[in-house]
Amino acid sequence: MNLKRNMSIFTAVAVLQAFTVGSASAQPIDQGDVAVVTPAKVESVEVIKEEQQHTENVVEIKSSTASSKAESSEEDTEASKSAVVETTPAAENDPDTTDKAATTNESEEGSAIQDGTAEDDNTSATPAQVEQQPATGDSTAVTSGGDLILYMNSNKMEQDGKSYLAGQPMTVKNGVSYVAIRALVDRVGYGVKYDNKTKETIIISGDNELRFKTNSKVYTVNGESRTMKGPAYQQKNTFMVPLTSITQALNISYKVNQSAKTVVLNLHKKPVASFVISQKEIFAGDPVDYVTSYSSPNGLEITSERWTGRHDSFDQAGTYTISYQVQDSNGQWSDPYSVTIQILQPNLPPVAMFTTDKDQYKMGEKITYLDQSTDDEGKIEKTAWDNNPLAFFEPGPKTVTLTVTDNHGATDTYSKVINITNETLYNFSDFNLLFTPVGQKFTFNGGEVTSMEKVPYTYRDEASLLIRSNSPETVNTEGIVYQESSSGQTRFMIHHVNNTGKRVKMYVIATNNNPYPAVFEQQNMGFAGPTPFATVAGKLSIDKWFRSIQTGADQKKEYFEPGESKLILTELNKTPMKEGQVISLYSDAFSDYSLDYNVILVEENKDPFEALPTLPVLDRDGVHNRGTYPNATRVITYDQQVGATPARLPLGDNASDPNLVGTDPMAYTDASNAGNFGVLYKITLSNVAPRTLISFNPRGGKYFGVALVNGQVVQIVDGSISINTSSEQSVLYRTGSSSESVTILFSAAPGSNLPVNLLFTPLPMEK
């Protein structure tokens, strides 16, 4: 019996030793003095309950083979030989007696929290003895409750009204405040383990990981090295670290109360909850899609949630407020997160409806369609017709259908049958000449065009130097795509595709190498892109250029001191170009003195001025054109009557309209501007016959652009449709019952094909 009792006592003492050595965990205590067992080596031990508030003098311990209760006064006496808990700091270490409290987040790692004297007792031990954890073992956090109170020069800690003991007192050593790492992190609620391979003690808080080594000032936070004011060390087999190394890394604020000799760690970090409702609009009766998110600053598990005002759907229209909260594994609730939503009346679909001016038509008779569709909110966003030509040219019943879509995606369809008789009012050709709207195209016999009489026009030049940067059109590497110097009136045409495999930007750098100041005046701007579609970029750049010419809205000036470089035409470099994207730019400018221009392409994050001296000059691609061309504005004035008989005015054909001749200053060679891209044509037809159709006919292939007719921008086919073949023509203008003077501004759109013809066709008589 005595042998069994002695064995029980021995087991209890050994396990308590391991509890102090292996984990250095804080021990719960009564308010009076409590004894602590002397540390000793233990190979393996399992602690069932690391922390427990004492309500009686009982400690439960369990090893792998037995459990024992330390009840006798003999055991208490033996245990008391180790140390006695101090509930009050030693008098000689007291800081100033003046009461003061401060809240802080450390700005300086490892600074001392108070003045004091550290114990010099620095017993050596291996980290494995201190932690007694396998290399891959974790220690589950015990708690993360309320504020934690640490007592200066004492191993006493308080939390939620309970007292606990650390393995060693909070100590000041060489001006640095140290705490027992295991006791602190257990109370804070973090995980701790030991890595036998790296000999590091590891603290884990959610996604954060802190690693410490004995006798080292360096520790890591998520792999990033940081330096403490003092090294971590062991004291009486307890691993000690600067308190601020933990509070700063994990963003724990604290208060220092000198009169009470305490440091209070603020651990009241509530979880955070939020949610969004995915729908932009919610109608009564529709299901509501809630998307929640939550987190715990302490890395704790979210175990519960609660809602106020939530419904899967709302039956009535109105305003509703919904709140959401979550609870962590410590029972702490987040603040409510609230969203106020507006529930709308159920959407009514639009009503499709149209009428025609008649129910029966002859073949080739113009049909007038009147769209009478309605929507309760007046927001019909899409109208789609099916089988609604301006005229039919075959007899029989014809079903015309209209589908409309509102801003909520609801649709409605209406169909009407009209009857086409066997009588003919206009044939197909005459009808299109008379009634195809401006900006729309129709088909015809394109072979007849070459037999039409050419308008025998002449032209004069306006001084304007064209800088055409278009080769290599597809740029495969960073570099200078064009270099030139110019003074006076200058036009820039820049059209390139990014094929570098990187996100890049294009810049135009202007440099004043004169000994006197210079002025650069941007007169207009037409820029489009970046876009994957070359024809779209080309058309939009011309469209914006013509509108800018009309309004003058893009005028600006730059002043250059001698030797100064600046970016000009900055619309070009506002947006990076992705792989395969195209930019297109047209702009007229004027400078009073010669400026040097560099058009460059570099990676988007590079400084263009720093990159310029290192960039290579890129070669031409052998297909597309680049060059500097004088006389880039052609003025065509034709005073004789045109339109009384079919006629055509060719542009970009290198015959009636010769190519501009210039130079490639980068290749030191002559250049011919094939197609005359970049040339602005100012055409004045002083005497267009009454009832004449003026139309646009491509002769070199697909064309996608605009023209400016009598001051109005006219699409060469509206929308995203191109005019594709020489057997199509797009309507630009019709004269009325008397002769008219018509002005047309035209420039070939990059990405399209030349040559082209302006056609003049007498209109048939209307019936």
MARFISE-397061 format. One line per 3 residues: number of its first residue (from 1); their letters; for each residue z, x, y of C-alpha. Coordinates in steps of 0.1 Angstrom, whole numbers. Each point is the difference from the previous one (the first is absolute). Layout:
# residues N
NUM> a> Z:X:Y  ...
This chain:
# residues 767
1> mnl> 0:0:0  10:28:24  -32:19:-10
4> krn> -21:-31:8  18:-4:33  -6:37:9
7> msi> -36:-3:-10  -3:-30:23  15:18:29
10> fta> -23:30:-6  -30:-22:0  10:-18:32
13> vav> 6:33:18  -33:15:-12  -20:-30:11
16> lqa> 16:-1:34  -9:37:3  -36:-9:-7
19> ftv> 1:-28:25  10:24:27  -23:29:-11
22> gsa> -30:-19:-15  -5:-26:27  24:9:28
25> saq> 2:-38:6  24:-16:24  31:-15:-17
28> pid> 15:-33:12  37:3:10  30:-20:12
31> qgd> 12:5:35  27:24:-13  -4:35:-14
34> vav> -21:3:-31  -3:29:-24  -33:16:-9
37> vtp> -7:17:-34  -7:38:1  -37:7:-6
40> akv> -11:16:-33  -32:5:-19  -11:-29:-23
43> esv> -32:2:-20  -7:-37:-2  17:-31:12
46> evi> -10:-36:9  17:-16:29  1:-37:-4
49> kee> 11:-8:35  -2:27:27  18:-19:27
52> qqh> 27:-26:-1  26:-12:25  35:6:-14
55> ten> 21:-31:-3  22:16:-26  4:35:-13
58> vve> -27:-2:-26  -31:20:-5  -24:-11:-27
61> iks> -19:29:-17  -24:0:-29  -15:29:-18
64> sta> -26:-1:-27  27:-5:-27  32:-14:15
67> ssk> 16:-18:30  35:8:14  24:-14:26
70> aes> 19:24:22  33:-19:3  29:25:-3
73> see> 18:16:29  -5:33:-19  -38:-3:4
76> dte> 4:-10:37  22:30:6  -26:23:-17
79> ask> -27:-15:20  19:5:32  0:37:-3
82> sav> -36:1:12  1:-14:35  17:-27:21
85> vet> -22:-24:21  6:3:37  -2:-32:19
88> tpa> 4:18:33  -20:31:11  20:33:3
91> aen> 15:3:35  -13:35:7  -36:-13:-5
94> dpd> 3:-30:22  -27:-3:27  7:-12:35
97> ttd> 24:-29:1  -20:-18:26  -15:-32:-16
100> kaa> -37:1:1  -28:-15:-21  -37:8:1
103> ttn> -29:-14:-19  -27:25:-8  -31:8:-20
106> ese> 0:38:-3  -25:18:20  12:34:-13
109> egs> 2:6:-37  34:10:-14  20:-1:32
112> aiq> 37:-3:-4  15:-34:5  34:12:11
115> dgt> 19:32:7  20:13:-29  7:27:-25
118> aed> -16:0:-34  18:11:-32  -11:34:-11
121> dnt> 5:-9:-36  -35:1:-13  2:0:-38
124> sat> -32:10:-18  -16:-23:-25  -34:-8:-13
127> paq> -18:-31:13  -2:-12:-36  38:0:-2
130> veq> 3:-19:33  -25:-27:-10  1:-1:-38
133> qpa> -34:-18:0  -30:8:-22  -31:11:19
136> tgd> -16:-34:-2  31:-21:2  7:-24:28
139> sta> 33:-12:14  -3:-37:10  14:-7:35
142> vts> 33:-18:-1  -2:-19:32  -14:-3:34
145> ggd> 25:-23:17  15:0:35  7:29:24
148> lil> 14:31:-16  30:17:17  5:37:-6
151> ymn> 33:17:10  -2:34:16  16:28:-21
154> snk> 7:-26:-27  -16:-11:-32  9:-36:7
157> meq> -28:-25:6  1:-38:8  -26:-26:-5
160> dgk> 4:-38:0  38:3:2  2:22:-30
163> syl> 10:37:-1  -17:27:-21  4:37:-5
166> agq> -27:27:3  1:31:-21  8:21:31
169> pmt> 10:-9:36  -26:-3:28  2:36:12
172> vkn> -12:21:30  -13:33:-10  -14:24:26
175> gvs> -4:-29:24  -19:-22:-25  15:-32:-15
178> yva> -3:-2:-38  5:-29:-24  1:-3:-38
181> ira> -35:-10:-7  6:-21:-31  28:-21:14
184> lvd> -20:-7:32  -32:-11:-17  19:-22:-25
187> rvg> 16:-18:29  -32:-2:20  -18:-14:-30
190> ygv> -25:27:-8  -10:16:-33  9:36:-9
193> kyd> -11:23:-28  -3:37:-8  -32:19:-8
196> nkt> 9:28:-25  -34:16:4  1:4:38
199> ket> 39:1:2  -1:-27:27  22:-29:7
202> iii> -22:-31:8  9:-30:21  -23:-31:-4
205> sgd> -2:-28:26  -28:-24:-7  -32:21:5
208> nel> 19:29:16  11:31:-20  23:27:13
211> rfk> 5:33:-19  28:25:6  8:34:-15
214> tns> 33:18:-1  4:27:27  -32:-9:17
217> kvy> -6:-14:35  -33:-13:-10  -4:-35:-15
220> tvn> -30:-22:-4  -7:-36:10  -29:-15:-19
223> ges> -13:35:-7  3:11:37  23:30:5
226> rtm> 27:-3:27  28:23:11  37:-8:2
229> kgp> 24:17:24  21:11:-30  -8:5:-37
232> ayq> 10:-23:-28  28:14:-21  26:-8:-26
235> qkn> 37:-4:6  23:-5:-29  -30:-10:-21
238> tfm> -11:-26:25  -35:2:16  3:-1:38
241> vpl> -28:-5:25  -2:-5:38  6:-36:7
244> tsi> -29:-2:26  -25:13:-25  4:-34:-18
247> tqa> 5:-22:31  -30:14:18  -24:0:-30
250> lni> 9:-36:-9  4:-12:36  37:-10:-4
253> syk> 17:-5:33  38:7:4  29:-2:24
256> vnq> 26:27:6  35:-11:9  20:30:10
259> sak> 33:-19:5  -2:-15:-35  -14:32:-15
262> tvv> -29:-20:-16  -37:0:-4  -15:-34:-7
265> lnl> -34:-2:-16  -20:-31:8  -13:-13:-33
268> hkk> -6:-36:10  -38:1:-5  -12:-34:-7
271> pva> -32:-6:-20  -30:-10:19  -21:-31:-8
274> sfv> -33:-12:15  -29:-22:-10  -34:-11:12
277> isq> -21:-30:-7  -35:10:-10  -19:-30:15
280> kei> -11:1:36  1:-37:1  20:-24:-21
283> fag> -7:-37:-4  23:-27:-11  -1:-3:-38
286> dpv> -15:35:-5  20:25:-21  17:27:20
289> dyv> -3:36:-11  32:20:7  -2:38:-4
292> tsy> 34:16:1  12:36:5  34:15:-1
295> ssp> 18:33:-2  35:16:-1  8:29:23
298> ngl> 25:11:-26  -26:-2:-28  18:-28:-17
301> eit> -16:-26:-22  -7:-33:16  15:-26:-23
304> ser> -3:-33:17  -18:-19:27  4:-33:19
307> wtg> -22:-21:22  6:-25:27  -27:-25:9
310> rhd> -25:12:-26  -24:-25:-16  -29:6:-23
313> sfd> -19:-24:22  8:-21:31  -9:-36:-1
316> qag> 1:-6:38  -16:19:29  25:17:23
319> tyt> 20:31:8  22:15:-27  23:30:-1
322> isy> 5:18:-33  27:27:-6  3:25:-28
325> qvq> 28:23:-12  6:24:-28  32:14:-16
328> dsn> 5:35:-14  20:10:-31  31:5:21
331> gqw> -1:-37:11  -11:8:35  -24:-26:16
334> sdp> -28:10:24  -2:-17:34  -22:-31:-2
337> ysv> -37:7:7  -16:-31:16  -36:-11:6
340> tiq> -10:-31:19  -32:-16:-12  -22:-28:12
343> ilq> -12:-25:-26  -33:-16:11  -14:-34:-8
346> pnl> -22:1:-30  -35:13:9  -27:-25:1
349> ppv> -34:14:-12  -29:-1:25  -26:-27:-2
352> amf> -36:11:-3  -26:-21:17  -34:5:16
355> ttd> -29:-22:11  -37:5:5  -20:-15:28
358> kdq> -20:-19:-26  1:-8:-36  -37:6:-7
361> ykm> -23:28:12  -35:12:-3  -7:34:-16
364> gek> 4:27:28  20:-24:22  30:15:16
367> ity> 34:-13:-13  30:-1:23  33:3:-18
370> ldq> 32:-11:18  32:13:-15  28:-26:5
373> std> 26:15:-23  37:-4:11  33:16:-8
376> deg> 35:-14:8  8:33:18  -34:6:13
379> kie> -3:33:-19  -31:0:-21  -6:37:-7
382> kta> -30:0:-23  -31:-22:-1  -25:5:-29
385> wdn> -33:-19:-2  -21:-3:-30  -37:-9:1
388> npl> -2:-7:38  -32:15:13  -14:-10:33
391> aff> -28:-17:-18  -12:-7:-36  -36:7:-10
394> epg> 0:-19:-33  3:-38:-4  29:-18:-17
397> pkt> 37:-6:3  20:30:12  38:3:-4
400> vtl> 17:19:28  37:10:-5  27:12:24
403> tvt> 33:16:-11  27:7:25  33:20:-4
406> dnh> 30:-2:23  25:27:9  21:-8:-31
409> gat> -28:4:-24  -4:-37:-7  -37:-11:-3
412> dty> -21:-31:0  -37:-6:-7  -25:-26:12
415> skv> -36:-5:-12  -28:-21:14  -34:-8:-14
418> ini> -30:0:23  -35:-10:-9  -31:21:7
421> tne> -33:-19:1  -35:12:-10  -11:3:37
424> tly> -1:34:17  10:6:36  -1:38:2
427> nfs> -10:26:-26  24:27:-9  -14:26:24
430> dfn> -2:-22:31  34:-14:-6  17:34:-1
433> llf> -18:12:31  12:-31:19  35:-6:-13
436> tpv> 17:31:-16  30:6:22  4:32:20
439> gqk> 17:26:-21  -13:-14:-33  -29:12:-21
442> ftf> -28:-15:-19  -27:12:-24  -37:3:8
445> ngg> -31:20:-11  11:34:12  -34:15:-9
448> evt> -15:-17:31  21:21:23  -21:32:-2
451> sme> -31:-20:11  17:-13:31  -10:16:33
454> kvp> 24:27:13  14:-5:34  -15:30:19
457> yty> 32:10:17  9:32:18  34:13:8
460> rde> 18:24:23  32:19:-7  34:-1:16
463> asl> 19:32:0  25:-1:-28  9:27:-26
466> lir> 5:-14:-35  25:19:-22  -7:-13:-35
469> sns> 26:10:-26  -13:-15:-33  -5:29:-24
472> pet> 16:6:-23  4:-37:0  22:3:-30
475> vnt> 26:26:8  14:19:-31  24:24:17
478> egi> 19:6:32  -21:16:28  -19:-3:32
481> vyq> -28:-26:-4  -14:5:35  2:24:30
484> ess> -17:-4:33  4:5:38  -11:-26:25
487> sgq> 3:-10:36  -12:-31:18  -9:-32:-20
490> trf> 8:4:-37  -1:-24:-29  20:6:-32
493> mih> -11:-14:-33  24:9:-29  -4:-14:-35
496> hvn> 16:15:-30  15:-7:-35  31:16:-14
499> ntg> -5:16:-34  27:26:1  23:-17:-24
502> krv> 27:0:27  11:-22:30  -17:15:30
505> kmy> -5:-5:37  -30:7:23  5:14:35
508> via> -21:9:29  15:29:19  -14:7:35
511> tnn> 7:34:17  -6:10:36  -11:36:-1
514> npy> -9:0:37  20:17:27  5:-33:18
517> pav> 13:-34:-9  -22:-26:-17  0:-38:-5
520> feq> -10:-18:-31  -8:-38:5  -2:-22:-31
523> qnm> -23:-29:11  1:-22:-31  10:1:-36
526> gfa> -13:-15:-33  21:11:-30  3:-15:-35
529> gpt> 19:10:-31  13:14:-21  -17:-23:-26
532> pfa> -17:5:-33  -32:-16:12  -24:22:21
535> tva> -21:-30:12  31:-19:11  12:30:20
538> gkl> -34:6:15  -4:-37:11  35:-3:14
541> sid> -3:32:20  -32:-12:17  15:-35:6
544> kwf> 31:15:17  -21:25:19  -22:-28:15
547> rsi> 30:-21:9  17:30:16  -32:6:20
550> qtg> 2:-36:12  37:0:9  8:36:10
553> adq> 34:-4:-17  0:34:-17  -4:22:30
556> kke> 24:29:4  2:35:15  14:33:-12
559> yfe> 6:30:24  -4:35:-14  15:31:16
562> pge> -19:33:-6  5:11:-36  16:-33:-10
565> skl> -8:-19:-32  6:-37:-6  -9:-28:-25
568> ilt> -26:-24:12  -15:-32:-16  35:-5:-15
571> eln> -9:-33:-17  -16:23:-26  33:16:-11
574> ktp> 24:-30:2  -2:-9:-37  -3:24:-30
577> mke> -31:-3:-23  7:-5:-37  -24:14:-26
580> gqv> -34:-18:2  6:-15:34  -24:1:29
583> isl> 4:2:38  -27:-7:26  2:6:37
586> ysd> -22:-5:31  11:10:34  -16:9:34
589> afs> 18:25:22  -5:22:31  15:34:9
592> dys> -5:17:34  0:35:-17  -10:12:-34
595> ldy> 26:-6:-27  0:14:-35  4:-26:-28
598> nvi> 11:5:-36  -1:-29:-24  23:8:-29
601> lve> 14:-15:-32  34:12:-13  29:-13:-21
604> enk> 18:-28:18  33:19:6  -16:32:14
607> dpf> 0:8:37  -37:0:10  5:27:27
610> eal> 18:24:-24  -26:-7:-28  -31:4:21
613> ptl> -2:38:1  3:2:-38  -26:-27:-8
616> pvl> -35:8:-14  -32:-14:15  -14:-24:-26
619> drd> -36:1:-10  -24:-29:2  -4:-21:-31
622> gvh> -39:2:0  -3:-38:1  16:-13:32
625> nrg> -6:10:35  21:19:26  -11:15:33
628> typ> 2:0:37  -27:-20:16  -9:-4:37
631> nat> -13:-32:15  19:-23:-24  -6:-32:21
634> rvi> -35:-15:-1  -10:-26:26  -28:-23:-11
637> tyd> -14:-23:26  -30:-22:-9  -15:-23:27
640> qqv> -29:-15:-19  4:-33:-18  13:2:-36
643> gat> 3:-28:-25  -31:-20:6  -13:15:-32
646> par> 20:16:-28  10:35:9  25:27:-9
649> lpl> 19:28:18  9:28:-24  31:22:5
652> gdn> 10:31:-19  -34:5:-16  -7:35:14
655> asd> -34:-14:13  3:-26:27  36:13:3
658> pnl> 0:38:-6  31:17:-13  22:18:24
661> vgt> -4:38:-3  30:22:5  20:28:-16
664> dpm> 27:5:-27  22:25:19  20:8:-31
667> ayt> -30:8:-22  -19:16:29  -31:-21:-7
670> das> -21:-28:15  8:-36:-10  -19:-33:-1
673> nag> 20:-32:4  -15:-20:-29  4:-37:7
676> nfg> 13:7:35  35:-9:-10  22:3:31
679> vly> -28:-9:24  7:-29:23  -31:-22:7
682> kit> 0:-20:32  -29:-24:-5  -12:-23:28
685> lsn> -28:-25:-9  -9:-15:34  -24:-27:-13
688> vap> 8:-15:-33  -22:-30:-6  14:-36:-2
691> rtl> 12:-11:-34  2:35:-15  22:10:-29
694> isf> 14:36:4  14:12:-34  11:32:-17
697> npr> -18:13:-31  11:32:-19  -27:22:-14
700> ggk> 20:28:-16  25:-19:-21  33:-18:4
703> yfg> 12:-5:36  34:-10:12  5:0:38
706> val> 0:-18:34  -21:-1:32  8:-10:35
709> vng> -24:-27:12  1:-12:36  36:13:2
712> qvv> 12:-18:-32  9:18:-32  -22:-14:-28
715> qiv> 8:8:-37  -30:11:-20  12:-25:-26
718> dgs> 34:-15:6  30:9:-21  0:25:-28
721> isi> -37:-6:-9  -26:26:5  -38:-4:5
724> nts> -12:16:-32  -38:2:-2  -31:1:21
727> seq> -7:-36:-11  30:-12:20  4:-5:37
730> svl> 31:-8:21  -2:-22:31  9:17:33
733> yrt> -13:-24:26  -24:-29:8  -16:-5:34
736> gss> -2:-35:14  -29:-19:15  -8:27:26
739> ses> -4:37:1  32:21:1  11:35:6
742> vti> 21:13:-29  21:31:-2  11:15:-33
745> lfs> 23:30:-5  -3:15:-35  13:30:-18
748> aap> -4:7:-37  32:-6:-20  13:29:-21
751> gsn> -3:-8:-37  -31:-21:5  -37:8:-4
754> lpv> -28:6:24  -27:-7:12  3:-36:12
757> nll> -22:-24:19  6:-26:27  -23:-29:-8
760> ftp> -15:-25:25  -13:-32:-16  -14:-31:17
763> lpm> 20:-31:-10  -18:-30:-15  0:-33:18
766> ek> 30:-22:-6  -6:-34:-15
